[in-house]
Amino acid sequence: MTLTGLRHLLDFTMQQFRNESLFALAFGFPDGRTGYHNLGAAENPQNPANNELEWSMLSYLGRVNYALKDKYLFTLSGRIDGSSKFAEGNKYGFFPSGAFAWRIINEPFMQDNDFFDDLKFRVSYGVTGNQSIGPYNSLALIAPFGEGVFNYGPDATVFFGQEPTSYPNQDLKWETTRQANFGVDARFWNGRLTLTADFYDKKTSDLLLGTPIPFTTGFQTTLLNVGNVNNRGFGLELAADVFTGEFTWNSSGNISVNRNEIANLSRDEDINLLAGGSILREGYPIGTFEGYVFDGIFQSQEEANSGPRLRGETPQAGDRMYRDLSGPNGEPDGFVDEFDRTILGTAEADFTWGFSNDFSYKNFSLNVFLQGSEGNEMVNMNTLNLQNLNGQQNVLAEAGLNRWTPDNPSNLYPRANANDVFNSAFSSRFVEDASYIRLKNITLGYELPEGIITKVGIERLRIYGSATNLFTITDYSGYDPEGNAYLALLTSWESIAEPIQWRKPIRLGLT
């Protein structure tokens, strides 16, 4: 059958989000049994507080689809979105897109082929917008600051002050992404093997990011359109029916490669983010870490006196040592300062992958799913915080018990020091390889025979057990290489295969 036709869609949408909250706080209940059910009974009620939040969006949508001979498929679409979150003059954005697909399998020259069951080529280009930010970032907001008194004495007048609570960005506008995609879909060998390949080139401009600003403004950060970011990469997925019949085995695997690069920043200098060691720098990916190179521990006072030192500081035996890479003239100068900060790694992986297998035999089924990431680094903030031996917080027992002392010359853990300037500087000591291989999930199920369950009025009953994150093979010393820098550091199961970490949540259920 040959399909040729034109379809179109026109649409108009409006959405509004509104949140209202009311807080009440009170102390001193004469009868604790009533609690918050009777706030008016409290002996020490506090002032109530409330909050309101609102934003809205208006959209006009259009799409046209055209199919010619079931071989050439065209799609054109466009949308105009207006968001209240952006500044005046920047509220609306236009986002068009177009796509073309060529079903090569339906061409006359493919009719006699015995290799392909289906073959299609795809290409598309489109622009999308991002408004996933909080409202009011383009406005100057104020809130009560407190109260004061004019004219002390009998003529005193109480006044209530206001203070600004945000640094407004009156140029705030849509973040836009332009993306080109090229893809191939193919099916071979009577449908038992399926291949999907996608290549993309994505350019994001006016990236929305909370960015540190000079303290002289009265604020630490504000939301800015900071620059342009490029992402290029490909994804490949292969699925196969390995065995069919009474025993079946369906397997699928995928691999993804992405290369991220900051193409342009809205300022000449780097942007240092508040998270440990993260910077934004032109030519480097988002998630780049910069700091000093950790070079061991000063083992003696003579070594500390002659070794590189943080500018303005005097190191002692037992302090961390950092590599002197450069100076104002480009040569090592004996001091460790901003000239010695270097790139320590990036959170961007060389590639990520997944591998899933489904087995079934009669009424039994088994799914095994593995995934992994290779070549990415992560900042272990727990190492930075819990190995800081300044006496002001808890520390890891391993670091505290094995810290440097004259009788225990550790080259990894520094001495205990209340003035811990040397040992708290951000360095490669806290940047770790976060590559991993994880057995993400195993699910074993059994479907009861119809002859048994229909007698009790049940159409279908499946019993299953599922185990998640059974083990992870990684060199990352934190809790989860798949998480973020701030996840709690937990003690892992250790054996001869020390990098293997065991996590065994088990779930049982019925469907």
C-alpha positions in Angstrom: 0.0 0.0 0.0 1.3 3.4 -0.9 0.5 6.3 1.3 0.4 9.9 0.2 -1.2 12.7 2.2 -1.1 15.9 4.0 -2.0 16.5 7.6 -1.8 19.6 9.7 -2.3 20.8 13.2 -2.9 24.2 14.8 -3.1 24.7 18.5 -3.2 27.3 21.2 -2.4 26.7 24.8 -2.3 28.7 28.0 -1.0 27.5 31.4 -0.6 29.1 34.7 1.0 28.0 37.9 0.2 29.5 41.3 1.4 28.4 44.7 0.3 29.9 48.0 1.6 28.8 51.4 1.0 29.9 54.9 3.3 29.2 57.9 2.3 29.3 61.6 4.7 28.8 64.5 3.9 28.6 68.2 5.5 27.4 71.4 4.4 26.5 74.9 1.3 24.3 74.6 -0.3 23.7 78.0 -1.8 20.5 76.7 0.6 18.7 74.4 -2.1 16.3 73.2 -3.7 19.0 71.0 -0.4 20.2 69.4 -0.8 21.9 66.1 -4.5 21.1 66.0 -5.0 24.1 68.3 -2.3 26.7 67.7 -4.4 29.4 69.4 -3.9 27.6 72.7 -0.1 28.2 72.6 1.4 30.5 75.3 4.0 31.9 72.9 2.6 32.3 69.4 4.9 33.7 66.7 4.1 35.9 63.7 2.6 34.0 60.8 4.3 34.0 57.4 3.1 33.4 53.9 4.5 33.0 50.4 3.0 33.4 46.9 4.5 32.2 43.6 3.0 32.6 40.1 4.1 32.3 36.5 2.3 31.7 33.2 3.0 30.8 29.6 1.1 31.4 26.3 1.9 29.2 23.3 0.9 29.1 19.6 1.6 25.8 17.9 1.5 24.6 14.3 2.6 21.4 12.5 2.4 20.1 8.9 3.1 16.4 7.9 3.3 15.3 4.3 3.9 11.7 3.1 4.7 10.9 -0.5 4.4 7.3 -1.7 5.2 6.1 1.8 8.8 6.8 1.0 9.4 10.5 1.6 8.1 11.8 4.9 8.2 15.6 5.7 7.4 17.4 8.9 7.4 21.2 9.5 6.5 22.7 12.8 6.8 25.9 14.7 5.7 27.4 18.0 5.7 30.8 19.6 6.0 30.7 23.4 5.7 33.6 25.8 6.8 33.2 29.4 6.2 35.6 32.3 9.6 34.6 33.8 11.6 36.7 31.4 12.2 40.5 31.2 10.1 42.9 29.2 10.9 42.7 25.6 12.3 39.1 25.9 9.2 37.2 27.0 8.4 35.6 23.6 10.5 33.2 21.5 9.9 31.5 18.1 11.1 27.9 17.8 10.8 26.2 14.4 11.8 22.7 13.4 11.8 20.5 10.3 12.4 16.8 9.6 12.7 14.5 6.6 12.7 10.7 6.6 13.5 8.5 3.6 12.2 4.9 3.7 14.8 3.4 1.5 13.4 -0.1 1.9 10.4 1.0 -0.2 12.5 2.1 -3.2 12.2 -0.2 -6.3 16.0 -1.0 -6.2 15.5 -2.5 -2.7 12.7 -5.0 -3.5 15.0 -7.9 -4.4 17.3 -7.5 -1.4 17.5 -10.4 1.1 19.4 -8.6 3.8 17.3 -5.7 5.0 13.8 -6.0 6.4 13.6 -2.3 6.9 15.9 0.7 6.3 15.2 4.3 6.9 17.3 7.5 6.9 16.3 10.5 9.0 17.5 14.1 9.2 16.1 16.9 11.3 16.8 20.4 12.5 15.1 22.4 15.1 15.2 25.1 17.7 13.9 24.7 21.2 13.6 27.0 24.2 14.2 26.6 27.9 12.4 28.6 30.6 13.0 26.1 33.4 13.9 28.8 36.0 12.1 30.3 38.9 9.9 33.4 38.4 10.8 37.0 39.2 14.6 36.7 38.4 14.3 39.7 36.1 12.7 41.8 38.9 14.0 43.6 41.9 12.4 41.9 44.9 12.3 43.3 48.5 11.3 41.8 51.8 10.9 43.1 55.4 14.3 43.8 57.0 13.2 44.5 60.5 12.0 47.4 62.6 13.6 50.5 64.1 12.8 53.6 66.1 12.8 57.3 65.2 12.9 59.9 68.0 13.7 58.0 71.2 11.5 59.0 74.1 7.8 59.8 74.4 7.7 60.8 70.7 9.3 57.6 69.4 8.0 56.3 66.1 8.4 52.6 65.1 9.1 52.0 61.5 9.5 48.8 59.4 12.3 48.6 56.9 12.6 46.8 53.6 15.6 45.3 51.9 16.4 43.9 48.4 16.5 40.1 48.3 17.7 39.6 44.7 19.9 41.1 42.2 17.7 41.6 39.1 18.7 40.8 35.6 16.6 43.0 33.3 18.1 41.4 30.2 17.0 37.9 31.1 15.8 35.9 28.0 15.1 32.5 26.6 17.8 29.9 26.5 17.7 28.5 23.0 19.1 25.2 21.5 19.6 24.6 17.8 20.1 20.9 17.0 20.7 18.9 13.9 20.2 15.1 13.9 21.1 12.4 11.4 19.8 8.9 12.0 19.5 5.5 10.5 17.0 2.7 11.5 17.6 -0.8 10.1 16.2 -4.3 10.7 18.0 -7.4 9.5 17.5 -11.2 9.3 13.8 -11.5 9.4 13.5 -8.9 12.1 15.8 -10.6 14.6 18.4 -7.8 14.6 17.6 -4.1 14.9 20.0 -1.2 14.6 19.4 2.4 15.5 22.2 5.0 15.1 21.9 8.8 15.8 24.4 11.6 15.3 23.7 15.0 16.6 25.2 18.5 16.7 23.6 20.7 19.4 24.4 24.4 20.0 22.9 26.1 23.1 23.0 29.9 23.3 22.2 32.3 26.1 22.6 29.5 28.7 20.7 30.1 31.9 22.9 29.7 34.9 23.1 30.9 38.5 26.4 32.8 38.4 28.6 34.2 41.1 28.8 38.0 41.1 30.9 40.5 43.0 30.0 40.8 46.7 29.9 44.6 46.2 26.5 44.1 44.7 25.3 42.8 48.1 24.6 39.3 46.7 26.5 36.1 45.9 24.8 35.0 42.7 22.3 36.0 40.1 20.7 34.3 37.1 22.5 35.2 33.8 22.5 34.2 30.2 26.2 33.3 30.4 27.1 32.1 26.9 27.0 29.4 24.3 27.6 25.6 24.7 28.1 23.0 22.0 27.3 19.3 22.3 28.2 16.8 19.6 28.0 13.1 19.8 26.3 9.9 18.7 24.2 7.1 20.1 24.2 3.5 18.9 21.7 0.8 19.9 21.6 -2.8 18.8 18.9 -5.3 19.7 18.8 -8.9 18.8 16.4 -11.9 19.3 19.2 -14.4 20.1 17.0 -17.3 20.7 13.3 -17.8 19.8 10.9 -20.6 20.7 10.2 -22.1 24.0 13.3 -20.6 25.4 13.8 -17.0 24.3 16.7 -14.6 24.8 16.3 -11.0 23.8 19.4 -8.8 24.1 20.0 -5.1 23.6 22.9 -2.8 24.1 23.6 0.9 23.6 26.6 3.2 23.8 26.5 7.0 23.9 29.3 9.5 23.2 29.0 13.2 23.9 31.5 16.0 23.6 30.6 19.2 25.4 32.4 22.5 24.9 31.8 26.0 26.2 32.0 28.1 22.9 31.5 31.5 24.4 31.1 33.2 27.8 29.5 36.5 28.5 32.7 37.7 30.2 36.4 37.6 29.4 37.4 35.7 32.6 36.5 32.3 33.9 33.3 31.8 35.9 34.2 30.1 39.2 31.1 28.2 40.5 30.4 27.8 44.2 30.6 24.0 44.0 34.1 22.7 44.8 36.6 23.4 42.1 34.1 23.8 39.2 34.8 26.5 36.6 33.3 27.6 33.3 36.1 28.3 30.7 35.8 28.8 27.0 37.1 25.7 25.1 36.4 23.3 28.0 33.3 21.3 28.9 30.8 22.1 31.7 31.9 20.2 34.8 35.6 21.0 34.5 37.5 21.0 37.8 40.5 23.4 38.5 42.8 23.4 41.5 46.2 22.5 42.8 48.1 19.3 42.2 48.4 17.4 45.4 52.0 16.2 45.8 52.0 14.3 49.1 52.8 15.4 52.7 55.8 17.4 54.0 57.6 14.7 56.1 60.0 17.1 57.9 60.3 20.7 58.8 63.4 20.9 56.5 61.3 19.7 53.6 58.5 22.2 54.5 61.0 25.1 54.6 62.5 24.3 51.3 59.4 23.1 49.4 56.7 25.1 47.6 54.4 27.0 49.9 51.1 28.7 49.6 51.8 32.4 49.1 51.5 34.1 52.5 51.6 30.9 54.5 54.4 29.0 56.3 54.0 25.3 56.0 54.8 22.8 58.8 55.8 19.2 58.7 52.6 17.2 58.2 50.9 19.7 55.9 49.8 18.9 52.4 52.3 19.7 49.6 51.2 21.2 46.3 53.1 21.2 43.0 54.7 24.5 41.9 53.8 24.5 38.2 54.3 28.1 37.2 54.7 31.7 38.3 54.2 35.2 37.0 57.0 34.7 34.5 55.8 31.2 33.4 58.5 29.4 35.5 58.2 27.8 38.9 58.9 30.4 41.6 58.7 28.4 44.9 55.2 29.6 45.7 51.8 28.0 45.2 49.2 30.6 44.0 46.7 31.3 41.2 49.4 30.6 38.6 49.7 27.0 39.8 46.0 26.2 39.5 45.4 23.7 36.6 42.7 21.5 35.1 42.3 18.5 37.3 39.6 16.6 35.3 36.1 16.8 34.0 32.7 15.2 34.8 32.2 14.4 31.1 32.5 10.7 30.3 34.4 9.3 27.4 31.3 7.2 26.8 28.4 5.6 28.7 26.7 2.3 27.9 23.9 0.0 28.9 23.3 -3.8 28.3 20.0 -5.5 28.9 19.0 -9.2 28.6 15.5 -10.7 28.8 15.3 -14.5 29.2 12.1 -16.5 29.3 11.3 -20.2 29.6 7.8 -21.4 29.9 6.3 -19.3 32.7 9.6 -18.0 34.0 11.2 -14.7 33.0 14.5 -13.1 33.9 15.8 -9.6 33.2 19.4 -8.6 33.8 20.5 -5.0 33.2 24.0 -3.6 33.4 25.2 -0.1 32.8 28.4 1.9 33.0 30.4 5.0 32.4 34.0 5.4 31.4 36.5 8.3 31.7 34.6 10.8 34.0 35.8 12.4 37.2 33.9 13.5 40.2 34.7 15.7 43.2 34.4 13.8 46.4 33.2 16.5 48.7 33.1 14.1 51.6 36.9 13.6 51.3 37.3 17.4 51.4 35.0 17.9 54.4 35.5 14.7 56.4 39.3 14.6 56.1 39.7 18.2 57.4 41.3 17.7 60.7 40.7 21.2 62.2 38.8 20.0 65.2 35.6 21.7 64.2 33.7 18.7 62.8 33.5 15.0 62.6 36.1 13.3 60.5 36.5 9.8 58.9 38.0 7.4 61.4 40.5 6.3 58.7 41.8 9.8 58.3 41.8 10.6 62.0 43.5 7.5 63.2 46.1 7.5 60.3 46.8 11.2 60.2 50.4 12.4 60.0 52.4 12.5 63.2 56.1 12.4 63.8 55.7 8.7 64.7 53.3 8.0 61.8 54.7 9.7 58.7 51.6 9.4 56.5 51.9 10.6 52.9 48.1 10.8 52.4 46.5 12.2 55.5 47.8 15.5 56.9 48.4 16.5 60.5 45.6 17.8 62.8 45.7 21.6 62.6 43.2 24.1 63.8 44.5 26.6 61.3 44.1 24.3 58.3 44.8 26.6 55.4 47.3 24.3 53.7 45.1 21.2 54.0 41.7 22.7 53.0 42.9 24.1 49.6 41.1 22.5 46.7 43.4 20.0 44.9 43.6 16.8 42.9 43.3 15.0 46.2 39.6 15.4 46.0 39.1 14.7 42.3 38.5 10.9 41.7 38.0 8.7 38.7 34.2 8.0 38.7 34.2 5.3 36.0 32.0 2.4 36.9 30.3 -0.9 35.9 27.1 -1.5 37.7 24.7 -4.4 37.8 21.7 -2.1 37.9 18.8 -4.5 38.1 17.8 -8.2 38.1 14.2 -9.2 38.0 13.0 -12.8 38.3 9.3 -13.5 37.6 6.9 -16.4 37.4 3.5 -16.2 35.7 0.9 -18.6 37.2 -0.8 -20.8 34.7 -4.2 -19.7 33.5 -5.8 -23.0 34.4 -5.0 -22.3 38.1 -5.8 -18.6 38.4 -9.0 -18.5 36.3 -10.7 -20.8 38.8 -10.5 -18.0 41.4 -11.5 -15.2 38.9 -8.1 -13.8 38.1 -7.1 -13.2 34.5 -3.4 -12.9 35.0 -1.1 -13.2 38.0 2.7 -12.7 38.0 5.0 -13.1 41.0 8.3 -11.4 40.8 11.4 -10.4 42.8 13.6 -7.5 41.9 17.1 -6.6 43.2 18.6 -3.1 42.4 22.2 -2.1 42.4 23.6 -5.5 43.4 27.2 -4.4 42.9 29.3 -1.7 41.4 32.9 -2.0 40.2 34.6 1.4 40.6 37.7 3.1 42.0 35.6 6.0 43.3 35.8 6.0 47.1 32.5 7.8 47.7 29.1 6.2 48.1 27.8 6.4 44.5 29.8 7.2 41.3 26.4 7.7 39.5 25.3 10.4 42.0 26.8 13.8 42.7 29.6 15.3 44.8 27.6 15.7 48.0 26.3 12.1 48.5 27.1 10.7 51.9 30.3 8.6 52.1 29.3 5.2 53.5 31.5 2.3 54.4 31.7 -0.2 51.6 32.0 -3.9 51.7 35.6 -4.7 51.2 37.4 -7.9 50.1 40.3 -8.8 47.9 38.5 -7.1 45.1 38.5 -3.9 47.0 36.9 -1.5 44.4 33.7 -3.7 44.3 31.0 -2.0 46.4 27.8 -4.0 47.3 24.4 -2.5 47.5 21.5 -4.9 47.7 18.0 -3.4 47.8 15.4 -6.2 47.2 11.8 -5.7 46.1 9.1 -8.3 45.9 5.7 -7.9 44.3 2.7 -9.1 42.4 1.4 -7.9 39.0 
